Amino acid sequence: MSFAIKHGLFKFNIIDHHAILGVSLDAEPKQIRLRYLKIAQKLHPDKCRSDRARMKMASQILSKLVNPAYEQLSRKNTFAEHQLVLTQIGKRLAENPERIIVTNESAQELLKAGARAELIYPKLIKKITAEQYQSLAEATQNIGIVSEVNLVYLMLKSAQGINRNNHISSAKTKTSTQTISQSKANVTQASVSSAETTAKAEEPTSESRVAAFVDRAQQYIARGEYDRAVTELRDALRIDPNNAKAHAVMGKAYLYKKQLTMAKVHIDKACKADPHNPIVTESKKALDKLTKIANKSKTSIPSSTQKSASKSGNSGFFSGFFGSKKK
């Protein structure tokens, strides 16, 4: 079964975990958990043992869509990151409402609601998710419908200030509202012009997608989650194999993982692509310093001592080059 979803937020290369679970973007953790348990119970193999094809499909949906979605929304750190991404997407949509093309009736209804969207949105979500997984063959289609409604809501709440906890300052919110309500012919204020320029630059291009992966990787590095950082950066380099910043940060992650050879490979590529980039320069200096220390250690320390240091991890050897880890 293909799980390719091309509607709603999925069009912006965002996995809409809320749509997969069929909960609103404003759902509380308790609501998310109750909804997950309900879906998991419905898709449990014991519920469809008489139909092996349905049982197999249910198992795939549960393991590849529902469980990962719940994992992302149930963990505080990943939930916060996802909410930040949604806020940023909402801002871009609010500044470029003409880019929104919705196809299902529920999304169109919400789009016409305007200021009443906050009241209508939860009712629409409840209605369209009532039997979201009744037909497993239509599961991805139903998720796309929910995500399209979520997309419209994100745009409206960013434009009209529905979300009281959003990260956009009041001045920027006013600018976004002006951008939507005024025609381009009447837009003369410098702040609005600047917002439009920023919006164009922030469209979900390959460059912005790479930047998102790199930003998340840097956050993981700051928390000491180097393997997760490497995973994010691999995705970035699949999009742009020659991205200097991605290679530099990858090299930085490998330095922390004490893998000098891999660090050198990526930092060399970063230097070749953009030697003057500050992040590239920082990583190159750290690599050079660590390489000199490593070479000096190999020549001055007896082999038995080197083996002992290797077993102990020698954590202090690599510390202090990028500042202390954030806690």
N, C-alpha and C positions, 0 to 999 in steps of 0.2 A: 504493500500500500504506500502510495506517495503522500508525503506530508508537506508538500510544497504549497504554501499559502501566499497569495499575491495580492491580497486586499488589505485595506486599512493600514495599520502601522507596519505591517510586514513589507509594504512597498518601500519603506524607508530603511530596510535591513534591520528592523527592530523586532525581536521576538516578543509578541504581546502576551505575556504570561497571564494577565488578567482575562484576556479573551479566551485563552485555553481553558481556564478554570471557570469562566462564565461569571465573574464577579466584576463589580464596578471598579473604576480606578480609585475611588475613595473608600473602598472596602477596608474594614478593620481586620487585624490579624485573626480574631476569633471567627469572623465571617468567612475569611479565606480558608481557615482550617475546616470549618463545618462543610463548606462547599466541596473541598477536596475529598473529605471522607465520604460524602454522598456519591461523588463521581467514582471514587475508588471502589466503593461497594457495588456500584452498578456495573463496573467493568471487570469485577473479580471473575476469574475463570469458573468458579462454582456456579455463577449465574447463567452460564451458557455452555455447559458441558455437553448438552445434547446437539449442539451445532459447532463442530470443530473449526469450521472456517470463521465463524463469528468469534469463537473463543480466541483464535490466533490474532484476529484483527483487534479485538479488545485488549489483548495483552500488549500488542505493539503500541496502541494509542496510549495505554497507561504508562508504559516504560519510556516511550520516546517523546511524549508530549506532556501528559498530566503530571507525572512524578517530577520531571525537571522543572516544570513551571512552579509547582508547589515548593520545591527546594529553593528556588530563587526568591520567592515571596515570603518564605517562612524564616529566612535568615536575615538578621538585622542589617548586616553590611551589604549584602547583595540587593536587599529590598531598597535601601537608601540609594544605592548607585542607580538602580532601575528607575526610581522616582526622579532622580536628577536628570537622567536621559529623557524621560517623558516630559519634564518641564522644559528642557531645551527644545525638544521637538515641537511642543505646544507653542513656544515663542515664535519659532520659525514659521509655523503654519499660520499664526495670527498675523504675522507681518506680510504673508503672501497668501491671502485667502483665495485668490484666483486660481491657485494651484490645486485646490481641493476639488476633486470630482468624485462624487459618491453615486453608487449604483443601486443600493437596496433602499426599500421604502422607509425603514426605521431611521437610517442615517439621514435621509432627506427630510423626514419629519423633524428630527432634532435640529437640523441645519436651519429650518424655518422658524424654530422656536425662539431664537434670539435670547433675550434676557430671561426667558422662562426655561431655558435649557437645564438649569440646576434641578428643577422640579420634575421635568419630563424624563431626563436621562435615566434615573434609577428605575423608573417604571418600564422604560423600554428594555433595559438590560434584563429585568426580571421576566418580562414577557418572552423575549427571544431566546432566553437560556433555559426556559422551563423544560424543554425536551431536547436540549442541545446534543445529547449523545444517544438519543432514542434510535436514530438511524446511524450506524457506525460508518456507512459508506458516505454519508453526508457530513461527517464530523468536521473535516477541514473546511468545507464550505460554510458551515455554521460558525466556526471560529472566525472566519474571514468577515462574516456579517457583523459579529460582535465587535471585532477590531475596527471595522469601518465606523461604527457608532462611537467607539472610543476615540478615534481620530477626530471626529467632528467635535466631540465634547472637549478634548484637549485644546483645540483651536479656540472654541468659544470661551472656555474658562480662562485661558490666557489673555484673550482680548478684553474680557469684561470683568476680570478679577474675581471669578467664582471661587477659585482655590485660595483660601486665606493663608495657606502655609507655603505658597509658591516662593521661589527664590529670586523672583524678579522684583527689583525695587519699584516703589510707587512711580517714580519718574519714568522708568522704562515701560511700565504698564500703560501709563497715559500715552506714551509715544506709540505703543503698539495699537492702542484703541484708535488713535488718530489715523494711523496708517490704514486701518480697515475702513473707517467711516468716511474718510475724505477720498475724493477721486485723485488720481495721480496728477491731474492738471492743476489742482489747487494746492498741492503739497509744496510749500516754499520754505518751511522752517528747516534750519540746518540740522537740528536733532533728528527730524523725521527722515531727511535725506540720508543722514548717516546710518539710521536704522535700516533703510532700504538697501544701502550698499552692503551692510553687514549681512543682511538676510540673503542677498545674492551669493555672498561669499560662503555662507554656511549651508547652502543647499547640499543635500546628501550625495555629493560627488565622491569619486574614489578617494580624493584627498581628505575629505572630511571623515570618511569611514576609517581611513588609516589613522587619522588623528585621534579618533575615539578609542581605537584599540590601544594606541600608544599611551594615551592618558590613563586608561584603566591599568595598563601594565605598570606605569609609574606609581600608581596608588598601591598596587600589590607589592611592588618593591619596597615602598615606604613601610609596609606592614610586615615585611620579611617573608612574603609568599612568593618566592622566586619562581617556582615551577608554574604557578598560575600566570605570572608575568610572561614567562617564555611562551606559554600557550597563546596568550593574547597577541604577542608580537609575531608569532608564526602566522596567525590569521592576517595581520597587517601586511606582512611580507608576501603573502599570497596575492594580495591586491596590488601591491607596488613593491616588486622585488628589489628595487634600487633606492628605496626610501632611506635617506641618511639618518634621520632621527630614529626610525624603527631599529635600524642596525646598531646605532649607538646605544640605545636603551637595552637592546638584546645583549650587547657586549657587557653592559653594566650588570645585567642580571647574572650573566655567566661569571663575572668577576666575584659577585657575592656567593655564587655556587662553587667558587674556587676551581673553575674550569678555564684555566688561562688560554688553552689552545682554542677553544670555541669562542672565548671572548675576543681573542686576537683576530679570528676570521671575520667576525661581524664588525669590529671596530675598524679594521682595515677597509672593509667595504664602505663603511660610513665616511671615512676620511677621503676615499676616492670619489664618493658622490658629492660631499659638501664639507670640505676640510675646515671651513670657517664657521660652521654652526657651533654655537656655544656648548650644546650638549655633546656634540662630537668631540670638541676640544677637551671637555672635562673628562670624558671616557678615555680618550687617548692618553692624557696625562696620567690618569690612574693606572692604566695598563702598563705604560712605560715604567712607572715607579715600582709596581708590583713585579714586573718582569726582572728588573734589576735586582730587587731584593731576593727573588726566587733564585736567580742565577748565582748571586753571591752566597746564598745559603747552601746551594748544592756544592760549591767549591770549598767552602770553609767548614762545613759541618760533617762529621764522620757519617758514613752510610747508616750505621746502627742508630745514630741519633735521629737521622732523617726519617727512618722507618718509625721510630717512636713518636716523632712529631706528627707524622702522617696519621698514625692510629689515633692520636689524641684529638685530631681535627684541626689543631693549630688555628683556632678561630680568631685569635688576636692578630694573626699575620695579615688578614685581609680587612681588618676593621679600620674605620676612621677616614677612609678616602672620599666618602660621599656624605659625611655627616652621620650623626647618630640616627638609628631607626626611630620612626614615629611610633608611639604606643597608643 
